[in-house]
Amino acid sequence: MSSGCILVAIDDSDAATGALDAAARMARTCATPVRVVHVLMPPLGGHGFETPAVYLRDMLPRARREAGALLQRACESLAARGVKAQPCLLEDRVGRVCDAILAEADACGAEFIVMGTQGRSGMQRLVLGSQAEQVARLSPVPVLLARAHMNGASPEPRASQQT
């Protein structure tokens, strides 16, 4: 990788921590910067108790602050490992998380996407879906799916590339 970047999509999960660690290892090996992305999605239909005005006045700004802090911690973690990182907060009000990630990967010229995966199967996967799986299926660039750290062990990434 000589140009572009590695895009790592994170949330506040153990799987995202595994993805961040995998992206850091790749970035150091390839001397490539990392674009750390978080997609902020409004709760579907809100929580049911707030008015739209309350959501816009109170909840959305708080969600933005929390997402900004998450991105800052991730970039600081990468910087401590000698990796140049740039935060990117995406707000997607109508689409899917996977679409926002893929659009950002295209916009920033990402050569690789790294995401965490919960490793769900069966009914949980059917009901909850998998944004990571959708990114891996639809991405024109290689995708690395990293699992959460288990008992302090390093995640075991899986590479997926469309041909």
C-alpha positions in Angstrom: 0.0 0.0 0.0 1.7 3.1 -1.2 -1.2 5.6 -1.2 -4.7 5.9 0.3 -5.4 4.8 3.8 -6.8 2.0 5.9 -10.4 2.7 7.0 -11.3 1.3 10.4 -15.0 1.5 11.4 -15.6 1.5 15.1 -18.3 1.6 17.7 -18.0 1.2 21.5 -17.7 -2.6 21.5 -15.0 -5.1 22.2 -15.1 -6.2 18.5 -14.3 -2.6 17.5 -11.3 -2.7 19.9 -10.1 -5.8 18.0 -10.6 -4.0 14.7 -8.6 -1.0 15.9 -5.7 -3.3 17.1 -5.7 -5.1 13.7 -5.7 -1.8 11.8 -2.8 -0.6 13.9 -0.8 -3.7 13.1 -1.5 -3.3 9.4 -0.8 0.4 9.4 2.6 0.0 11.0 3.5 -2.8 8.6 2.4 -0.9 5.5 3.3 2.6 6.7 -0.2 3.7 5.9 -2.4 6.2 7.7 -5.7 5.1 9.3 -9.0 6.9 8.9 -11.1 6.1 12.0 -14.8 6.2 11.2 -17.8 6.1 13.5 -21.3 6.2 12.1 -23.9 8.0 14.2 -27.4 6.7 13.6 -30.4 8.1 15.4 -32.4 5.6 17.4 -35.1 4.2 15.3 -38.2 6.1 16.3 -36.3 7.7 19.2 -36.7 6.1 22.6 -40.5 6.8 22.6 -40.4 9.4 25.3 -38.8 12.5 23.8 -40.2 14.9 21.3 -38.3 15.7 18.1 -37.3 19.0 19.6 -35.9 17.3 22.7 -34.0 14.8 20.5 -32.5 17.6 18.4 -31.7 19.9 21.4 -30.5 17.3 24.0 -30.0 13.8 22.7 -28.2 14.4 19.3 -25.6 16.8 20.7 -24.8 14.4 23.5 -24.5 11.5 21.0 -22.2 13.7 18.9 -20.0 14.5 22.0 -19.8 10.8 23.0 -19.0 9.8 19.4 -16.3 12.5 19.2 -14.8 11.3 22.5 -14.8 7.7 21.1 -13.0 8.8 18.0 -10.5 10.8 20.0 -9.6 7.9 22.2 -9.2 5.6 19.2 -6.9 8.1 17.4 -4.9 8.6 20.6 -4.5 4.9 20.9 -3.2 4.6 17.4 -0.9 7.6 17.9 0.6 5.9 21.0 1.5 3.0 18.7 3.1 5.3 16.1 0.2 5.3 13.7 -1.0 8.4 12.0 -4.8 8.6 12.4 -7.6 10.9 11.3 -11.1 10.8 12.9 -14.3 10.9 10.9 -17.8 11.2 12.4 -20.5 10.3 9.9 -24.1 11.0 10.5 -26.5 8.8 8.6 -30.2 9.6 9.2 -31.8 7.5 6.5 -29.5 4.8 5.2 -27.7 1.8 6.5 -24.4 1.9 8.4 -22.7 -0.3 5.8 -23.6 2.2 3.1 -22.2 5.1 5.0 -18.9 3.2 5.6 -18.6 2.2 2.0 -19.3 5.7 0.8 -16.6 7.1 3.1 -14.1 4.4 2.0 -14.7 5.5 -1.6 -14.5 9.2 -0.7 -11.2 8.9 1.2 -9.6 6.4 -1.2 -9.3 3.6 1.3 -7.3 0.7 0.1 -8.5 -1.6 2.9 -11.4 -1.6 5.4 -11.1 -3.1 8.9 -14.2 -3.8 11.0 -15.0 -5.7 14.1 -17.5 -8.5 14.1 -19.5 -10.0 16.9 -19.4 -13.5 15.4 -23.2 -14.0 15.8 -24.8 -17.0 14.2 -28.2 -18.6 13.9 -31.2 -16.6 15.0 -29.2 -13.7 16.4 -27.6 -13.1 13.1 -30.9 -13.4 11.3 -32.6 -11.0 13.6 -29.8 -8.5 14.2 -28.1 -8.7 10.8 -24.4 -7.9 10.3 -23.1 -4.6 9.1 -19.7 -6.1 8.8 -20.9 -8.9 6.6 -22.7 -6.4 4.3 -19.5 -4.3 4.0 -17.5 -7.4 3.2 -20.0 -8.4 0.5 -20.4 -5.0 -1.1 -16.9 -3.5 -0.8 -14.7 -3.1 -3.9 -11.6 -3.2 -1.6 -10.4 -5.9 0.7 -12.1 -6.1 4.1 -10.6 -7.5 7.3 -13.1 -8.7 9.9 -11.6 -8.9 13.4 -13.3 -10.5 16.4 -13.3 -9.2 19.9 -10.4 -10.0 22.2 -11.2 -13.3 24.1 -9.5 -13.7 27.4 -6.8 -11.2 26.6 -5.8 -12.9 23.4 -5.3 -11.0 20.1 -8.2 -11.1 17.7 -8.1 -13.5 14.8 -8.8 -11.4 11.7 -10.4 -12.9 8.6 -9.8 -11.3 5.2 -12.5 -11.1 2.6 -12.1 -9.7 -0.9 -14.5 -9.5 -3.7 -13.1 -10.7 -7.0 
